[in-house]
Amino acid sequence: MLVVARDVSKERRVEKEQIASLQMIEKNMEQFLILNDQIRNPVQVIIGLADIEGGDLGERIIQQANEINRIISQLDLGWLESAKVTSYMRRHQF
């Protein structure tokens, strides 16, 4: 009679760490989206006030606020990529 046994405790520990890591990534991504919205809302108010003010100063403020919006949009694209990676990792149990 042959008995084959192996210690799977390390594998179980690694699996638990992977699950905890993915949960932390998802939590961070949610917080990131909330932060993006919290930044965008005041920027839109700034653009509106600068538009009312008008003139050269208003135009410069609007340009800079649009630059902030552009940066946030790039961050959003990075978030989408991160979401795809996280989804892939979940499906394939990395």
C-alpha positions as MATLAB code, in Angstrom:
seq = 'MLVVARDVSKERRVEKEQIASLQMIEKNMEQFLILNDQIRNPVQVIIGLADIEGGDLGERIIQQANEINRIISQLDLGWLESAKVTSYMRRHQF';
ca = [
       0.000    0.000    0.000;
       1.356    3.416   -0.963;
       0.230    6.599    0.732;
       0.963    9.962   -0.814;
       0.587   12.948    1.424;
       1.622   16.531    1.017;
       1.435   19.575    3.148;
      -0.981   22.063    1.582;
      -0.804   24.587    4.393;
       1.550   26.847    2.408;
      -0.770   26.755   -0.613;
      -3.768   27.598    1.575;
      -1.876   30.495    3.163;
      -0.892   31.838   -0.279;
      -4.517   31.569   -1.470;
      -5.745   33.511    1.570;
      -3.110   36.195    0.994;
      -4.127   36.481   -2.661;
      -7.790   36.864   -1.741;
      -6.952   39.505    0.873;
      -4.784   41.356   -1.644;
      -7.528   41.390   -4.273;
     -10.048   42.647   -1.716;
      -7.677   45.455   -0.737;
      -7.132   46.391   -4.383;
     -10.897   46.539   -4.970;
     -11.389   48.685   -1.880;
      -8.637   51.059   -3.007;
     -10.169   51.279   -6.480;
     -13.561   52.214   -5.006;
     -11.948   54.920   -2.888;
     -10.093   56.149   -5.954;
     -13.338   56.568   -7.909;
     -14.920   58.472   -5.037;
     -11.875   60.729   -4.843;
     -12.048   61.435   -8.580;
     -15.672   62.537   -8.227;
     -14.829   64.667   -5.206;
     -12.149   66.431   -7.250;
     -14.240   66.852  -10.382;
     -17.196   68.510   -8.669;
     -15.256   71.522   -7.284;
     -13.340   71.834  -10.555;
     -16.641   72.231  -12.397;
     -17.663   74.982   -9.964;
     -14.326   76.724  -10.572;
     -14.895   76.533  -14.334;
     -18.388   77.976  -13.942;
     -17.175   80.858  -11.775;
     -14.270   81.576  -14.119;
     -16.680   81.630  -17.046;
     -18.861   84.164  -15.239;
     -15.762   86.246  -14.429;
     -14.652   86.123  -18.055;
     -11.654   87.961  -19.391;
      -8.069   86.781  -19.610;
      -7.917   85.618  -15.999;
     -11.105   83.604  -16.398;
      -9.717   81.956  -19.533;
      -6.472   81.010  -17.782;
      -8.389   79.538  -14.848;
     -10.576   77.527  -17.222;
      -7.510   76.233  -19.080;
      -5.928   75.035  -15.836;
      -9.179   73.479  -14.621;
      -9.489   71.656  -17.946;
      -5.942   70.381  -17.440;
      -7.009   68.973  -14.053;
      -9.982   67.286  -15.753;
      -7.646   65.815  -18.383;
      -5.387   64.362  -15.687;
      -8.371   62.887  -13.836;
      -9.590   61.339  -17.094;
      -6.189   59.674  -17.517;
      -6.458   58.355  -13.967;
      -9.915   56.987  -14.807;
      -8.442   55.135  -17.783;
      -5.827   53.657  -15.465;
      -8.617   52.594  -13.133;
     -10.369   50.801  -15.985;
      -7.168   48.923  -16.800;
      -6.752   48.026  -13.127;
     -10.320   46.753  -13.030;
      -9.628   44.538  -16.045;
      -6.480   43.136  -14.418;
      -8.296   42.503  -11.135;
     -11.132   40.766  -12.967;
      -8.644   38.572  -14.822;
      -6.862   37.720  -11.581;
     -10.154   36.740   -9.935;
     -11.138   34.510  -12.851;
      -7.791   32.736  -12.910;
      -7.206   32.719   -9.140;
      -3.835   34.464   -9.092;
];
